[in-house]
Amino acid sequence: MDFVHYSVMKNEVLSFLVPKSEDALLVDCTLGEGGHSEAFLQKYPSLRVIGIDRDRSIQEKARSRLSGFGARFQAVNAWFNDFWDSYNGEDADLVLFDLGISMFHFVESGRGFSLRNSEKLDMRLDLDAPVSAMDIVNRYDEKSLADVIYNYGEERYSRRIAAAICDMRKTGRIETTKDLADIVFRAVPKEYRYKRIHPATKTFQALRIEVNKELTRIEPALEGAMKHLKRGGRIAVITFHSLEDRIVKWFFRQRTETLEILTKKPVIPTEEECETNSASRSAKLRVVEKR
Ligand SMILES: C[S@@+](CC[C@H](N)C(=O)[O-])C[C@H]1O[C@@H](n2cnc3c(N)ncnc32)[C@H](O)[C@@H]1O
C-alpha cells in the first residue's frame, strides 16, 4: 500500500512527547495514515497507541500499516471530541493532534477536497454524515453562505462569491469542484484571479471546515484530553491555519493553572522540511504539560 502523507514536524513532536514510563499510553487524536503513530511505536518498543480518526478509508490504511505492532495499537473510528466525551479508559501519558486533513484526502479520496481535479463536491470525512459540500452550496441561503466563506475561509470577497453561487443555482445544481471553482473564478475581481493560489482555495477551505465542523470540535477535544491526561503528561497540537491556531493558543493560555505552556512561541518546521513538503509551510506546533 502507498502512503501519500508526509508527517509534519515528526522530529519536533518526538522530542516533546517523550514517554516517562515504558508502557506509556499515547492517544493520537488524528491518526491519518499513521505516520506519527508509527514513529512512536518504532521508537518505544513497549509504548501503546490509541489512534482516532473519523475517516474510515484513511483509517484502514493506518490499520494495515500498523498491524505489525499487534495489541500495542488500537484504532478507534470517531470524531476526537466524541471520543474524549465517552472515554473511560486509563489516563493518557501523551496526546497528539495533527489537525485538518491529509494528502490522502486531496489526492486519493475522490471526495472533492481539491480543486485540481473535477470531482463531486462532497468533502465529508464521515460518509454517514447527512450534509455534504454539495448540500451546502445548493441549499444555504446567501447570507449563511457568505458567513461560512468569510468566517472559515477569511475570504474578503465572500459576499460576491455567495451571490454568484446563488445566482448560478437558478440555472441548475452545482455538483462538482470544477463548477464551484469556475463560479468563484468569475465572481472575484480580475486582479485576484491569477495569484499564487487559485481564487477558490479559501472558499474550498471554508466549505470543508463547515461540512466537518472542524473548528467547533477542537476546544471540547482539548478539554477532554486535558481531563484524561496524567500529571506530567503532555499534549502537542499541530495547526495549519490561523483559525485553528487561535483556538489552541487561547485554550492553553486560559488554563495555565492546570497546564504549563512549553512552547512560548509556536514551533515551526525547518526550512528544509518546508522545501521537502510545501504543505508543512503553515504548520505550528504548541505543546503543554499537565501540572
Ligand atoms: C493531518 S492528518 C493526520 C496525519 C497523521 N498525523 C500522519 O502522520 O499520517 C489529520 C487526520 O485527522 C482526521 N481528522 C480531522 N479532524 C478530525 C476530528 N475532529 N476527529 C477525528 N478525526 C479527525 C482526518 O480524517 C485526517 O485523517
The ligand as an SDF file (V2000), in Angstrom:
LIG
                    3D

 27 29  0  0  0  0  0  0  0  0999 V2000
   -3.2180   15.8650    9.0820 C   0  0  0  0  0  0  0  0  0  0  0  0
   -3.9890   14.3080    9.1050 S   0  0  0  0  0  0  0  0  0  0  0  0
   -3.0230   13.3650   10.2400 C   0  0  0  0  0  0  0  0  0  0  0  0
   -1.8210   12.7250    9.6420 C   0  0  0  0  0  0  0  0  0  0  0  0
   -1.0770   11.8000   10.6030 C   0  0  0  0  0  0  0  0  0  0  0  0
   -0.5680   12.5120   11.7420 N   0  0  0  0  0  0  0  0  0  0  0  0
    0.0470   11.0570    9.8930 C   0  0  0  0  0  0  0  0  0  0  0  0
    1.2040   11.2060   10.2820 O   0  0  0  0  0  0  0  0  0  0  0  0
   -0.2350   10.2730    8.9710 O   0  0  0  0  0  0  0  0  0  0  0  0
   -5.4380   14.5770   10.0570 C   0  0  0  0  0  0  0  0  0  0  0  0
   -6.3510   13.3760   10.1570 C   0  0  0  0  0  0  0  0  0  0  0  0
   -7.2940   13.6380   11.1870 O   0  0  0  0  0  0  0  0  0  0  0  0
   -8.5960   13.2820   10.7880 C   0  0  0  0  0  0  0  0  0  0  0  0
   -9.4700   14.2230   11.4890 N   0  0  0  0  0  0  0  0  0  0  0  0
   -9.5640   15.5580   11.2990 C   0  0  0  0  0  0  0  0  0  0  0  0
  -10.4190   16.0960   12.1800 N   0  0  0  0  0  0  0  0  0  0  0  0
  -10.8750   15.0740   12.9600 C   0  0  0  0  0  0  0  0  0  0  0  0
  -11.7670   15.0140   14.0660 C   0  0  0  0  0  0  0  0  0  0  0  0
  -12.3780   16.1090   14.5500 N   0  0  0  0  0  0  0  0  0  0  0  0
  -11.9920   13.8000   14.6370 N   0  0  0  0  0  0  0  0  0  0  0  0
  -11.3820   12.6820   14.1580 C   0  0  0  0  0  0  0  0  0  0  0  0
  -10.5320   12.6880   13.1000 N   0  0  0  0  0  0  0  0  0  0  0  0
  -10.2690   13.8780   12.5140 C   0  0  0  0  0  0  0  0  0  0  0  0
   -8.6110   13.4000    9.2830 C   0  0  0  0  0  0  0  0  0  0  0  0
   -9.5110   12.4590    8.7320 O   0  0  0  0  0  0  0  0  0  0  0  0
   -7.1590   13.0900    8.9110 C   0  0  0  0  0  0  0  0  0  0  0  0
   -7.0100   11.7460    8.5520 O   0  0  0  0  0  0  0  0  0  0  0  0
  1  2  1  0
  2  3  1  0
  2 10  1  0
  3  4  1  0
  4  5  1  0
  5  6  1  0
  5  7  1  0
  7  8  2  0
  7  9  1  0
 10 11  1  0
 11 12  1  0
 11 26  1  0
 12 13  1  0
 13 14  1  0
 13 24  1  0
 14 15  1  0
 14 23  1  0
 15 16  2  0
 16 17  1  0
 17 18  1  0
 17 23  2  0
 18 19  1  0
 18 20  2  0
 20 21  1  0
 21 22  2  0
 22 23  1  0
 24 25  1  0
 24 26  1  0
 26 27  1  0
M  CHG  2   2   1   9  -1
M  END
$$$$
